[in-house]
Amino acid sequence: MSERRLRLGIAGLGRAFSLMLPTFALHPLVEVVAGADPRPEARARFGKDFSAATAYATIDELCRDRAVEAVYVATPHQFHADNVLAAAGNGKHVLVEKPMALTLAQCQVMVEAARRAGVYLIVGHSHSFDAPIGRTRALVESGAVGRLRMITALNYTDFLYRPRRPEELVTAQGGGVIFNQAPHQVDVVRLIGGGRVRSVRAAVAAWDFERPTEGAYNAWLTFDDGVVASLTYSGYAHFDSDELCEWFGESGERKQVSRHGAARQALARAGTPDAELKLKSGRNYGGADYVTPPSSAAGERWHQHFGVVIASCERADLRPLPRGVMIYDDMHARLDALDPPAVPRSEVIDELYAAIAHNRAPAHSGEWGMATMEVCVAMLQSAREQREVVLQHQIGLPERVLAPAPASA
């Protein structure tokens, strides 16, 4: 007997939703039954893409819809807390995009609201959901490569030069790489390392006065068990670390190397903030220039990634890649291969569904998301105060392996 489908409502039909759209369209265990966005053009496009679903102008209407079982919150960052409270208050399970919220106080309120309502709160998508990251953690848990000792993570992108709304360049409103990109990298490192970060020491950088929010950072994380992790990120659109990932892009697709500099060039052509906003609106879901993200069936497409990650264990270094995990042991280097994904980001729906339908504790719970945000907020604090920051809200992973490790590891 086949399992029932999860009835999902979408709060916010923007960029995050468009990246998840192929997942919602292809995953057999989810059905999109409603969506909400204040933009009429987004609702019109949603009506075409999901003809059997209801389109609302407000999140409150969506959350009151009895057909909706769970709400995916993909609104701008500053609205996440209020939207989660609205969903939980109406008895809906919640999948909220990263960053979970902008302050730890907001995160705590969201966690408590879900507990009171007796609903699951899951934070994602972050790249710690990616299958190669789960396989890397499984290899660590297996003990076959000895104890984990160190993690190195770096990513160089064009993030800061993609079209932005004005608030996306203001840190206090959730702009910049600390709130937008660090949650991915911190989540990846925390998952591989088991979750419990003891302290953070960081430096952040904002060296383009026309894009005044943080565009880069370096961070040093120490875990409770002595594992250390170094994190480097730059969104200044010069070096592209996909060069070190076989020229696969973040979404698992083959990248056109000839497009180097395209983000800066497009922004230069826009010229003014108003023109930049128009460019972003046109590319957004429902806009005149919107292009649906390709599915796994469209050309060569492998697992998603977030730059270079190396987990150094006593008997091997592990490097997750779009096609699997490279294992560099004492004598050999080999690929622990994974099959290409049939559904992009399927792990997100798999975890949400397992929690709701089978009462299985999720790895990316509200408490986990709060712990990741604690690290990100501590990075800003550490840079501002030029000191190490000790953390208070860290949690470990549920007592289960996220992906089976091969017996030959």
C-alpha positions as a Markdown table, in Angstrom:
| # | Residue | x | y | z |
|---|---|---|---|---|
| 1 | Met | 0.0 | 0.0 | 0.0 |
| 2 | Ser | 1.5 | 3.4 | -1.0 |
| 3 | Glu | 1.9 | 6.1 | 1.6 |
| 4 | Arg | -0.4 | 9.1 | 1.6 |
| 5 | Arg | 0.9 | 12.5 | 0.3 |
| 6 | Leu | 1.7 | 15.4 | 2.6 |
| 7 | Arg | -0.5 | 18.4 | 1.9 |
| 8 | Leu | 1.8 | 21.5 | 1.8 |
| 9 | Gly | 1.1 | 25.2 | 1.7 |
| 10 | Ile | 3.7 | 27.6 | 0.5 |
| 11 | Ala | 4.2 | 30.9 | 2.4 |
| 12 | Gly | 6.1 | 33.2 | 0.1 |
| 13 | Leu | 6.4 | 32.5 | -3.6 |
| 14 | Gly | 9.9 | 34.0 | -4.1 |
| 15 | Arg | 13.4 | 32.9 | -4.9 |
| 16 | Ala | 13.6 | 30.2 | -2.2 |
| 17 | Phe | 10.3 | 28.7 | -3.3 |
| 18 | Ser | 11.4 | 28.7 | -7.0 |
| 19 | Leu | 14.5 | 26.7 | -6.0 |
| 20 | Met | 12.3 | 24.1 | -4.2 |
| 21 | Leu | 9.7 | 24.0 | -7.0 |
| 22 | Pro | 11.3 | 21.0 | -8.8 |
| 23 | Thr | 11.3 | 19.1 | -5.5 |
| 24 | Phe | 7.6 | 19.8 | -4.9 |
| 25 | Ala | 6.7 | 18.9 | -8.5 |
| 26 | Leu | 8.6 | 15.6 | -8.5 |
| 27 | His | 8.5 | 14.2 | -5.0 |
| 28 | Pro | 5.9 | 11.5 | -4.7 |
| 29 | Leu | 5.1 | 12.2 | -1.0 |
| 30 | Val | 4.2 | 15.8 | -1.2 |
| 31 | Glu | 1.2 | 17.7 | -2.8 |
| 32 | Val | 1.1 | 21.5 | -3.0 |
| 33 | Val | -2.4 | 22.5 | -2.1 |
| 34 | Ala | -2.1 | 26.2 | -1.5 |
| 35 | Gly | 0.3 | 29.2 | -1.7 |
| 36 | Ala | 0.4 | 32.8 | -0.5 |
| 37 | Asp | 2.2 | 35.9 | -1.8 |
| 38 | Pro | 1.2 | 39.6 | -1.9 |
| 39 | Arg | 2.3 | 39.9 | -5.5 |
| 40 | Pro | -0.5 | 39.2 | -8.0 |
| 41 | Glu | 2.0 | 38.1 | -10.7 |
| 42 | Ala | 3.4 | 35.4 | -8.4 |
| 43 | Arg | -0.1 | 34.2 | -7.6 |
| 44 | Ala | -1.0 | 34.1 | -11.3 |
| 45 | Arg | 2.1 | 32.0 | -12.0 |
| 46 | Phe | 1.3 | 29.7 | -9.1 |
| 47 | Gly | -2.2 | 29.1 | -10.4 |
| 48 | Lys | -0.7 | 27.9 | -13.7 |
| 49 | Asp | 1.9 | 25.7 | -12.1 |
| 50 | Phe | -0.4 | 24.2 | -9.5 |
| 51 | Ser | -3.9 | 24.5 | -11.0 |
| 52 | Ala | -5.6 | 22.4 | -8.2 |
| 53 | Ala | -4.1 | 24.6 | -5.5 |
| 54 | Thr | -5.5 | 27.8 | -3.9 |
| 55 | Ala | -3.6 | 31.1 | -4.1 |
| 56 | Tyr | -3.9 | 33.6 | -1.2 |
| 57 | Ala | -2.8 | 37.1 | -0.9 |
| 58 | Thr | -1.9 | 36.7 | 2.8 |
| 59 | Ile | -0.1 | 34.2 | 5.0 |
| 60 | Asp | -2.9 | 34.2 | 7.6 |
| 61 | Glu | -5.4 | 33.0 | 5.0 |
| 62 | Leu | -3.0 | 30.2 | 4.0 |
| 63 | Cys | -2.5 | 29.1 | 7.6 |
| 64 | Arg | -6.3 | 29.0 | 8.2 |
| 65 | Asp | -6.8 | 26.7 | 5.2 |
| 66 | Arg | -8.0 | 23.3 | 6.6 |
| 67 | Ala | -6.6 | 21.5 | 3.5 |
| 68 | Val | -3.1 | 22.6 | 4.5 |
| 69 | Glu | -1.2 | 20.1 | 6.7 |
| 70 | Ala | 2.2 | 21.7 | 6.8 |
| 71 | Val | 3.5 | 25.2 | 5.8 |
| 72 | Tyr | 6.8 | 25.9 | 4.0 |
| 73 | Val | 7.8 | 29.4 | 5.1 |
| 74 | Ala | 9.9 | 31.0 | 2.4 |
| 75 | Thr | 9.2 | 34.6 | 3.0 |
| 76 | Pro | 11.9 | 37.3 | 3.5 |
| 77 | His | 14.0 | 36.6 | 6.6 |
| 78 | Gln | 12.5 | 39.3 | 8.8 |
| 79 | Phe | 9.1 | 37.6 | 8.5 |
| 80 | His | 10.1 | 34.1 | 9.4 |
| 81 | Ala | 9.3 | 34.3 | 13.1 |
| 82 | Asp | 5.8 | 35.8 | 12.7 |
| 83 | Asn | 4.9 | 33.4 | 9.9 |
| 84 | Val | 6.0 | 30.3 | 11.9 |
| 85 | Leu | 3.9 | 31.5 | 14.8 |
| 86 | Ala | 0.9 | 31.9 | 12.5 |
| 87 | Ala | 1.3 | 28.4 | 11.1 |
| 88 | Ala | 1.9 | 26.7 | 14.5 |
| 89 | Gly | -1.0 | 28.7 | 16.0 |
| 90 | Asn | -3.2 | 27.1 | 13.4 |
| 91 | Gly | -1.9 | 23.6 | 14.1 |
| 92 | Lys | 0.3 | 23.3 | 11.0 |
| 93 | His | 3.7 | 21.6 | 10.9 |
| 94 | Val | 6.3 | 24.0 | 9.6 |
| 95 | Leu | 9.3 | 23.8 | 7.3 |
| 96 | Val | 11.1 | 27.2 | 7.6 |
| 97 | Glu | 13.8 | 28.4 | 5.3 |
| 98 | Lys | 17.2 | 29.4 | 6.6 |
| 99 | Pro | 18.1 | 31.6 | 8.3 |
| 100 | Met | 15.6 | 30.4 | 10.9 |
| 101 | Ala | 15.3 | 34.0 | 12.2 |
| 102 | Leu | 17.4 | 37.1 | 12.8 |
| 103 | Thr | 17.8 | 36.8 | 16.6 |
| 104 | Leu | 18.1 | 33.9 | 19.1 |
| 105 | Ala | 15.1 | 35.3 | 21.0 |
| 106 | Gln | 13.0 | 34.9 | 17.9 |
| 107 | Cys | 14.3 | 31.4 | 17.4 |
| 108 | Gln | 13.4 | 30.5 | 21.0 |
| 109 | Val | 9.8 | 31.9 | 20.6 |
| 110 | Met | 9.4 | 29.8 | 17.4 |
| 111 | Val | 10.6 | 26.6 | 19.1 |
| 112 | Glu | 8.3 | 27.2 | 22.1 |
| 113 | Ala | 5.3 | 27.9 | 19.8 |
| 114 | Ala | 5.8 | 24.6 | 17.9 |
| 115 | Arg | 6.1 | 22.7 | 21.3 |
| 116 | Arg | 2.9 | 24.3 | 22.6 |
| 117 | Ala | 1.0 | 23.4 | 19.4 |
| 118 | Gly | 2.4 | 19.9 | 19.3 |
| 119 | Val | 3.7 | 20.3 | 15.7 |
| 120 | Tyr | 7.1 | 19.7 | 14.1 |
| 121 | Leu | 9.3 | 22.6 | 13.2 |
| 122 | Ile | 12.1 | 21.8 | 10.7 |
| 123 | Val | 14.7 | 24.3 | 9.4 |
| 124 | Gly | 15.8 | 24.0 | 5.8 |
| 125 | His | 16.8 | 23.9 | 3.1 |
| 126 | Ser | 20.4 | 24.1 | 4.2 |
| 127 | His | 23.2 | 22.2 | 2.4 |
| 128 | Ser | 23.6 | 19.9 | 5.4 |
| 129 | Phe | 20.6 | 18.0 | 3.9 |
| 130 | Asp | 22.7 | 17.1 | 0.8 |
| 131 | Ala | 23.3 | 13.3 | 0.5 |
| 132 | Pro | 27.1 | 13.5 | 0.3 |
| 133 | Ile | 27.1 | 15.4 | 3.6 |
| 134 | Gly | 24.9 | 12.8 | 5.2 |
| 135 | Arg | 27.2 | 10.0 | 3.8 |
| 136 | Thr | 30.3 | 11.8 | 5.2 |
| 137 | Arg | 28.7 | 12.0 | 8.7 |
| 138 | Ala | 27.8 | 8.3 | 8.4 |
| 139 | Leu | 31.4 | 7.4 | 7.6 |
| 140 | Val | 32.5 | 9.4 | 10.6 |
| 141 | Glu | 29.9 | 7.6 | 12.8 |
| 142 | Ser | 30.9 | 4.2 | 11.5 |
| 143 | Gly | 34.4 | 4.5 | 13.1 |
| 144 | Ala | 36.0 | 2.9 | 10.0 |
| 145 | Val | 38.2 | 6.0 | 9.4 |
| 146 | Gly | 39.1 | 6.7 | 13.0 |
| 147 | Arg | 38.0 | 9.7 | 15.1 |
| 148 | Leu | 37.1 | 12.9 | 13.4 |
| 149 | Arg | 39.7 | 15.6 | 14.3 |
| 150 | Met | 39.3 | 18.6 | 12.0 |
| 151 | Ile | 37.0 | 20.0 | 9.3 |
| 152 | Thr | 37.9 | 22.5 | 6.6 |
| 153 | Ala | 35.2 | 24.4 | 4.6 |
| 154 | Leu | 35.6 | 27.1 | 2.0 |
| 155 | Asn | 33.3 | 28.6 | -0.6 |
| 156 | Tyr | 33.9 | 31.5 | -3.1 |
| 157 | Thr | 30.9 | 32.7 | -5.0 |
| 158 | Asp | 29.3 | 35.8 | -6.6 |
| 159 | Phe | 26.6 | 36.0 | -3.9 |
| 160 | Leu | 26.9 | 39.7 | -3.1 |
| 161 | Tyr | 26.5 | 40.8 | -6.8 |
| 162 | Arg | 23.3 | 39.0 | -7.5 |
| 163 | Pro | 20.3 | 41.4 | -7.8 |
| 164 | Arg | 19.1 | 42.4 | -4.3 |
| 165 | Arg | 16.3 | 44.3 | -2.6 |
| 166 | Pro | 17.6 | 47.2 | -0.5 |
| 167 | Glu | 17.1 | 45.4 | 2.8 |
| 168 | Glu | 19.2 | 42.5 | 1.5 |
| 169 | Leu | 22.2 | 44.8 | 1.8 |
| 170 | Val | 21.5 | 45.7 | 5.4 |
| 171 | Thr | 22.8 | 43.3 | 8.1 |
| 172 | Ala | 20.2 | 44.3 | 10.7 |
| 173 | Gln | 17.5 | 43.3 | 8.3 |
| 174 | Gly | 19.0 | 39.9 | 7.5 |
| 175 | Gly | 21.2 | 40.9 | 4.6 |
| 176 | Gly | 24.7 | 39.8 | 3.9 |
| 177 | Val | 26.5 | 36.5 | 3.9 |
| 178 | Ile | 26.3 | 35.9 | 7.7 |
| 179 | Phe | 22.5 | 35.5 | 7.6 |
| 180 | Asn | 22.3 | 34.2 | 4.0 |
| 181 | Gln | 25.3 | 31.9 | 3.5 |
| 182 | Ala | 26.8 | 31.1 | 6.8 |
| 183 | Pro | 23.8 | 29.0 | 7.9 |
| 184 | His | 24.6 | 26.6 | 5.0 |
| 185 | Gln | 28.2 | 26.3 | 5.9 |
| 186 | Val | 27.7 | 26.2 | 9.7 |
| 187 | Asp | 25.0 | 23.6 | 9.3 |
| 188 | Val | 27.2 | 21.4 | 7.1 |
| 189 | Val | 30.1 | 21.6 | 9.6 |
| 190 | Arg | 27.9 | 21.1 | 12.6 |
| 191 | Leu | 26.3 | 18.0 | 11.1 |
| 192 | Ile | 29.6 | 16.4 | 10.1 |
| 193 | Gly | 31.0 | 17.3 | 13.6 |
| 194 | Gly | 28.0 | 16.0 | 15.5 |
| 195 | Gly | 26.5 | 19.4 | 16.4 |
| 196 | Arg | 27.9 | 20.6 | 19.6 |
| 197 | Val | 30.1 | 23.7 | 19.0 |
| 198 | Arg | 31.7 | 25.0 | 22.2 |
| 199 | Ser | 33.1 | 28.3 | 21.0 |
| 200 | Val | 33.5 | 30.6 | 18.0 |
| 201 | Arg | 36.2 | 33.1 | 16.9 |
| 202 | Ala | 35.5 | 35.0 | 13.7 |
| 203 | Ala | 36.4 | 37.9 | 11.5 |
| 204 | Val | 33.9 | 39.4 | 8.9 |
| 205 | Ala | 34.6 | 41.7 | 6.0 |
| 206 | Ala | 32.6 | 44.4 | 4.2 |
| 207 | Trp | 35.0 | 46.0 | 1.6 |
| 208 | Asp | 32.6 | 47.3 | -1.1 |
| 209 | Phe | 30.9 | 50.5 | 0.1 |
| 210 | Glu | 28.3 | 50.1 | -2.6 |
| 211 | Arg | 27.3 | 46.8 | -1.1 |
| 212 | Pro | 27.8 | 47.7 | 2.5 |
| 213 | Thr | 26.8 | 44.5 | 4.3 |
| 214 | Glu | 29.2 | 41.6 | 5.0 |
| 215 | Gly | 30.5 | 39.9 | 1.9 |
| 216 | Ala | 33.1 | 37.5 | 3.5 |
| 217 | Tyr | 34.1 | 35.9 | 6.7 |
| 218 | Asn | 36.6 | 33.6 | 8.4 |
| 219 | Ala | 35.6 | 31.6 | 11.4 |
| 220 | Trp | 37.2 | 29.1 | 13.8 |
| 221 | Leu | 34.8 | 26.7 | 15.6 |
| 222 | Thr | 35.8 | 24.4 | 18.5 |
| 223 | Phe | 33.5 | 21.5 | 19.3 |
| 224 | Asp | 32.9 | 20.0 | 22.8 |
| 225 | Asp | 34.9 | 16.9 | 21.9 |
| 226 | Gly | 37.9 | 18.9 | 20.7 |
| 227 | Val | 37.2 | 18.7 | 16.9 |
| 228 | Val | 38.1 | 22.1 | 15.3 |
| 229 | Ala | 36.6 | 23.6 | 12.1 |
| 230 | Ser | 37.8 | 26.5 | 9.9 |
| 231 | Leu | 35.2 | 28.2 | 7.7 |
| 232 | Thr | 36.0 | 30.6 | 4.9 |
| 233 | Tyr | 33.4 | 32.3 | 2.6 |
| 234 | Ser | 33.6 | 35.1 | 0.1 |
| 235 | Gly | 30.8 | 36.4 | -2.0 |
| 236 | Tyr | 32.8 | 39.0 | -3.9 |
| 237 | Ala | 32.6 | 37.4 | -7.3 |
| 238 | His | 36.2 | 36.9 | -8.1 |
| 239 | Phe | 37.5 | 33.3 | -7.5 |
| 240 | Asp | 34.9 | 30.6 | -8.0 |
| 241 | Ser | 35.4 | 27.6 | -5.8 |
| 242 | Asp | 33.2 | 25.5 | -8.1 |
| 243 | Glu | 36.5 | 25.1 | -10.0 |
| 244 | Leu | 37.5 | 22.8 | -7.1 |
| 245 | Cys | 34.3 | 20.9 | -7.3 |
| 246 | Glu | 34.7 | 19.5 | -10.9 |
| 247 | Trp | 32.9 | 22.6 | -12.2 |
| 248 | Phe | 29.5 | 21.5 | -10.7 |
| 249 | Gly | 27.5 | 24.4 | -9.5 |
| 250 | Glu | 25.8 | 24.7 | -6.1 |
| 251 | Ser | 22.6 | 23.1 | -7.5 |
| 252 | Gly | 24.5 | 20.1 | -8.9 |
| 253 | Glu | 24.5 | 21.2 | -12.5 |
| 254 | Arg | 27.4 | 21.5 | -14.9 |
| 255 | Lys | 28.6 | 25.1 | -14.8 |
| 256 | Gln | 29.5 | 27.3 | -17.8 |
| 257 | Val | 33.0 | 28.4 | -17.1 |
| 258 | Ser | 32.7 | 31.2 | -19.7 |
| 259 | Arg | 30.1 | 33.0 | -17.5 |
| 260 | His | 32.8 | 34.2 | -15.1 |
| 261 | Gly | 32.0 | 37.8 | -14.2 |
| 262 | Ala | 28.4 | 37.6 | -15.4 |
| 263 | Ala | 26.9 | 38.7 | -12.1 |
| 264 | Arg | 29.0 | 41.9 | -11.8 |
| 265 | Gln | 28.3 | 42.6 | -15.5 |
| 266 | Ala | 24.6 | 42.3 | -15.1 |
| 267 | Leu | 24.6 | 44.5 | -12.0 |
| 268 | Ala | 26.7 | 47.2 | -13.8 |
| 269 | Arg | 24.2 | 47.2 | -16.7 |
| 270 | Ala | 21.4 | 47.8 | -14.2 |
| 271 | Gly | 23.2 | 50.9 | -13.0 |
| 272 | Thr | 20.8 | 52.2 | -10.2 |
| 273 | Pro | 19.2 | 50.7 | -7.2 |
| 274 | Asp | 15.7 | 51.0 | -8.8 |
| 275 | Ala | 17.0 | 49.2 | -11.9 |
| 276 | Glu | 18.5 | 46.5 | -9.8 |
| 277 | Leu | 15.2 | 46.0 | -8.0 |
| 278 | Lys | 13.5 | 45.8 | -11.3 |
| 279 | Leu | 16.0 | 43.2 | -12.5 |
| 280 | Lys | 15.4 | 41.1 | -9.4 |
| 281 | Ser | 11.7 | 41.4 | -9.6 |
| 282 | Gly | 11.8 | 40.3 | -13.3 |
| 283 | Arg | 13.8 | 37.2 | -12.4 |
| 284 | Asn | 11.6 | 36.4 | -9.4 |
| 285 | Tyr | 8.8 | 33.8 | -9.5 |
| 286 | Gly | 6.1 | 35.2 | -11.7 |
| 287 | Gly | 8.3 | 37.9 | -13.1 |
| 288 | Ala | 8.6 | 38.6 | -16.8 |
| 289 | Asp | 12.1 | 37.1 | -17.0 |
| 290 | Tyr | 11.5 | 34.2 | -14.6 |
| 291 | Val | 13.0 | 30.8 | -15.7 |
| 292 | Thr | 11.9 | 27.6 | -13.9 |
| 293 | Pro | 14.9 | 25.8 | -12.4 |
| 294 | Pro | 15.6 | 22.6 | -14.3 |
| 295 | Ser | 14.7 | 19.3 | -12.8 |
| 296 | Ser | 17.1 | 16.3 | -12.4 |
| 297 | Ala | 15.9 | 15.0 | -15.7 |
| 298 | Ala | 17.3 | 18.1 | -17.5 |
| 299 | Gly | 20.9 | 17.2 | -18.5 |
| 300 | Glu | 23.7 | 16.0 | -16.2 |
| 301 | Arg | 22.7 | 16.8 | -12.7 |
| 302 | Trp | 24.2 | 15.5 | -9.4 |
| 303 | His | 23.9 | 16.3 | -5.8 |
| 304 | Gln | 24.1 | 19.8 | -4.5 |
| 305 | His | 27.0 | 21.2 | -2.6 |
| 306 | Phe | 28.4 | 24.2 | -0.8 |
| 307 | Gly | 31.9 | 24.5 | -1.8 |
| 308 | Val | 35.0 | 22.6 | -0.6 |
| 309 | Val | 34.5 | 20.5 | 2.6 |
| 310 | Ile | 37.2 | 18.2 | 4.0 |
| 311 | Ala | 36.7 | 16.1 | 7.1 |
| 312 | Ser | 40.0 | 15.0 | 8.5 |
| 313 | Cys | 39.9 | 11.8 | 10.5 |
| 314 | Glu | 42.7 | 9.8 | 12.1 |
| 315 | Arg | 42.9 | 7.3 | 9.2 |
| 316 | Ala | 41.5 | 9.2 | 6.3 |
| 317 | Asp | 40.3 | 12.5 | 4.9 |
| 318 | Leu | 36.8 | 12.6 | 3.6 |
| 319 | Arg | 35.6 | 15.0 | 0.9 |
| 320 | Pro | 31.9 | 15.2 | -0.1 |
| 321 | Leu | 31.5 | 15.9 | -3.8 |
| 322 | Pro | 28.4 | 16.1 | -6.1 |
| 323 | Arg | 29.0 | 12.5 | -7.2 |
| 324 | Gly | 29.8 | 10.9 | -3.8 |
| 325 | Val | 32.5 | 11.1 | -1.1 |
| 326 | Met | 36.2 | 10.9 | -1.8 |
| 327 | Ile | 38.0 | 8.8 | 0.8 |
| 328 | Tyr | 41.7 | 9.5 | 1.0 |
| 329 | Asp | 43.1 | 6.8 | 3.4 |
| 330 | Asp | 46.7 | 5.7 | 4.2 |
| 331 | Met | 47.1 | 3.9 | 0.9 |
| 332 | His | 44.4 | 4.8 | -1.6 |
| 333 | Ala | 42.1 | 7.5 | -2.9 |
| 334 | Arg | 38.7 | 6.3 | -4.0 |
| 335 | Leu | 35.2 | 7.6 | -4.6 |
| 336 | Asp | 32.3 | 6.2 | -2.4 |
| 337 | Ala | 29.8 | 6.9 | -5.2 |
| 338 | Leu | 26.2 | 7.9 | -4.9 |
| 339 | Asp | 23.5 | 7.6 | -7.5 |
| 340 | Pro | 22.4 | 10.8 | -9.1 |
| 341 | Pro | 19.3 | 12.2 | -7.4 |
| 342 | Ala | 15.9 | 11.4 | -8.9 |
| 343 | Val | 14.4 | 14.4 | -7.1 |
| 344 | Pro | 16.5 | 17.5 | -6.2 |
| 345 | Arg | 16.5 | 18.3 | -2.5 |
| 346 | Ser | 14.4 | 15.2 | -1.8 |
| 347 | Glu | 16.1 | 14.8 | 1.6 |
| 348 | Val | 14.2 | 17.9 | 2.8 |
| 349 | Ile | 10.8 | 16.4 | 2.1 |
| 350 | Asp | 12.0 | 12.9 | 3.3 |
| 351 | Glu | 12.9 | 14.4 | 6.7 |
| 352 | Leu | 9.7 | 16.5 | 6.9 |
| 353 | Tyr | 7.5 | 13.5 | 5.9 |
| 354 | Ala | 9.2 | 11.1 | 8.3 |
| 355 | Ala | 8.6 | 13.4 | 11.2 |
| 356 | Ile | 4.9 | 14.1 | 10.4 |
| 357 | Ala | 3.9 | 10.7 | 9.1 |
| 358 | His | 6.1 | 8.4 | 11.2 |
| 359 | Asn | 6.9 | 10.6 | 14.3 |
| 360 | Arg | 10.6 | 10.3 | 13.6 |
| 361 | Ala | 12.8 | 12.9 | 15.3 |
| 362 | Pro | 14.2 | 15.2 | 12.6 |
| 363 | Ala | 17.9 | 16.1 | 12.5 |
| 364 | His | 17.1 | 19.7 | 11.4 |
| 365 | Ser | 14.6 | 20.5 | 14.2 |
| 366 | Gly | 13.9 | 24.0 | 15.5 |
| 367 | Glu | 16.4 | 23.4 | 18.3 |
| 368 | Trp | 19.0 | 22.4 | 15.7 |
| 369 | Gly | 18.2 | 25.5 | 13.6 |
| 370 | Met | 18.5 | 27.7 | 16.7 |
| 371 | Ala | 21.9 | 26.2 | 17.5 |
| 372 | Thr | 23.1 | 27.0 | 14.0 |
| 373 | Met | 21.9 | 30.6 | 14.3 |
| 374 | Glu | 23.7 | 30.9 | 17.6 |
| 375 | Val | 26.9 | 30.2 | 15.8 |
| 376 | Cys | 26.1 | 32.7 | 13.0 |
| 377 | Val | 25.2 | 35.4 | 15.5 |
| 378 | Ala | 28.3 | 34.6 | 17.5 |
| 379 | Met | 30.4 | 35.2 | 14.4 |
| 380 | Leu | 29.1 | 38.8 | 14.2 |
| 381 | Gln | 29.7 | 39.2 | 17.9 |
| 382 | Ser | 33.2 | 37.8 | 17.9 |
| 383 | Ala | 34.2 | 40.0 | 15.0 |
| 384 | Arg | 32.7 | 43.1 | 16.6 |
| 385 | Glu | 34.3 | 42.4 | 20.1 |
| 386 | Gln | 37.4 | 40.7 | 18.7 |
| 387 | Arg | 37.2 | 37.8 | 21.1 |
| 388 | Glu | 36.2 | 34.2 | 21.4 |
| 389 | Val | 32.5 | 33.6 | 22.1 |
| 390 | Val | 31.3 | 30.6 | 24.2 |
| 391 | Leu | 28.0 | 29.1 | 23.1 |
| 392 | Gln | 25.0 | 28.1 | 25.3 |
| 393 | His | 22.3 | 26.5 | 23.0 |
| 394 | Gln | 24.1 | 23.7 | 21.1 |
| 395 | Ile | 22.5 | 20.3 | 20.6 |
| 396 | Gly | 23.7 | 17.0 | 19.1 |
| 397 | Leu | 22.2 | 14.9 | 16.4 |
| 398 | Pro | 19.4 | 12.4 | 17.0 |
| 399 | Glu | 20.7 | 8.9 | 17.9 |
| 400 | Arg | 20.6 | 7.6 | 14.3 |
| 401 | Val | 22.8 | 7.4 | 11.3 |
| 402 | Leu | 21.7 | 9.9 | 8.5 |
| 403 | Ala | 22.8 | 7.7 | 5.6 |
| 404 | Pro | 24.3 | 4.2 | 5.6 |
| 405 | Ala | 28.0 | 3.9 | 5.4 |
| 406 | Pro | 29.4 | 1.2 | 3.1 |
| 407 | Ala | 30.8 | -1.9 | 4.8 |
| 408 | Ser | 34.0 | -1.4 | 2.9 |
| 409 | Ala | 34.7 | 2.0 | 4.4 |
